[in-house]
Amino acid sequence: MSSPGPPPAGAVAGVLLAAGRSTRMGRPKQLVSLRGQPLVRHAATALSRGGFDLLLAVIPPGEVGEEVRAALSDLPFTFTVNPDPARGLAGSFRAAVAALPGGLAAAHFALADMPLLTGEVHARLLTSFRETGAPLVLAEYGDPGEAVRAPPHLFRADLLPALRGLPDADHGPRALLRAYAGQALTLRFPADLLADVDTPEELRRLEEGMCGS
């Protein structure tokens, strides 16, 4: 097991996982409109404000991927393709790690369907890592005892090779998170930031809530 050491001085990458299949939405949810912008752009803009040294977006192949690329064209992202999104979210982690440059201190992974996260959320995880060198910096949402852990997650560089070998799954690296739970630094955020979008009904409720706020 790794343990916290001196705060690493290397670059930290911000990674946006945007290659989902959108099976419950019925159309590419990365591109559905939320307050006049593609859903993916809300998440990408927040990540771009987090203070990361470089930004990478994992996109699907084909026309949808090109449209995601176009939606983010004015943001400082580089792109890599998950060639087979049907193999699940784990495949996007694998694609990201394969595309990241060497010499990083850490990589921070965010989802494209969490549009209420802000640049401040990402920046807090990054700052906590810079201050502590923790192998994992995690987010949870809600009050103590009822909090839900969800992305973004920041992984120190020595944990990244484990992401290369993730088995196909429609979830992230749960086994790795469990293995390092005792060494993780967890930050708590308001529960209302946790909203994600998987169905047209969730999109409609979110749009209505944002318009009323």
Buried (B, 14 or more C-beta within 10 A) or exposed (E): EEEEEEEBEEBBBBBBBBBBBBEEBEEBBBBBEBEEBBBBBBBBBBBBBBBBEBBBBBBBEEEBBEBBBEBBEEBEBEBBBBEEBEBBBBBBBBBBBEBBEEEBBBBBBBBBBBBBBBBEBBBBBBBBBBEBBBBBBBBBBBEEEEBEBBBBBBBBBEBBEBBEEBEEBEEBBEEBBEBBEEBBBBBBBEBEBBBBBBEBEBBEEBBEEBEEE
